[in-house]
Structure formats: structure tokens, C-alpha cells
Amino acid sequence: MNPSPQPATPPSLRLHLIVLAALLALLLTSAGLALLPLGVFNTLSALGISVAKTLLVMAFFMRLRRGPPLLRIAAAVGFAWLAVLIGMTVADVLTRVVLPSPW
């Protein structure tokens, strides 16, 4: 018989506080960068910061870092589908023809 697997120990309070501080720092960074006139780089920096925040939440609060493989696969498939949807939306917007208004 296989021994029952040991339950995963939850992350410590210190680690939760470090992740919280990192998320708050990223929040302040994105809010501060939104006030700067960087042109296209405003969008790029906001997307980069949001990806970093998403990865932190997934790794620590969703516990995907030490989660079962099926949970990791489900999260990866969800993000792959999200990437497909975003790619199709961007392709649609970039291929539209701007029509002049009738008046």
C-alpha cells in the first residue's frame, strides 16, 4: 500500500506579507507610470506590471508553484485560451478599415 501523501504546508505569514508588499509596490508603480506621458510605453509598462502581479497571485495565493500537475495544466490552458482571444481581438482591430462618417 502507498502511504498517504503529506498535506502541503501553507506559506508562512512572512511570505504572505512579502508578496503583499510586492503587489502594493507594483500597484504604486503602475499608478505612478500612468501619470507620466510615455506614449505607447504606458500601455506596455502597464501590461508588464499586470503580468508580474498575475504571476505573483498565481504562484503564491493560488498555490500553483507547488500545486498538483492537473491544476497547473488547467491554469496553463486557461492562459493559452486567453492569449488566443487577445490575439484574435488584436487581429480584428488592426485589420479594420476606418470609414469616414457620412456627414
Residue pairs with C-beta under 8 A, 6 or more apart in sequence:
8 63
8 66
11 60
11 63
15 60
16 60
19 56
19 60
19 61
22 56
23 53
23 56
23 57
26 49
26 52
26 53
26 56
27 53
29 49
30 45
30 46
30 49
30 50
33 42
33 45
33 46
33 49
34 42
34 46
36 42
38 45
58 64
58 75
59 65
62 75
64 71
64 72
64 75
